[in-house]
Amino acid sequence: MWLEQIKKPEGMIKLLQALAYQIGSQVSYNELSTTTGIDIKTIEKYITIWTHLYTALFAGYFLALMSVFYYATRVAARMRRD
């Protein structure tokens, strides 16, 4: 799993802080590497991990909403029949 690739979680936190200061601005891997002292390949790996995590969380949220919607439509249809 990709979470096992994280060897230094403090580096991830440092990168998140650097990104937080850059909100609304264009950033580059080189700039992030210089700011944080983290290797560019590691920065790419962390961003890939966050992308996978975001996708997984969004998919889970979407499926939960769809199941609630499905349940609500079934209940509404049953109430109309009764």
Buried (B, 14 or more C-beta within 10 A) or exposed (E): EEEEEEEEEEBBEBBEEBBEEEEEEEEEBEEBBEBBEBEEEBBEBBBEBBEEEEEEEEEEEEEEEEEEEEEEEEEEEEEEEE
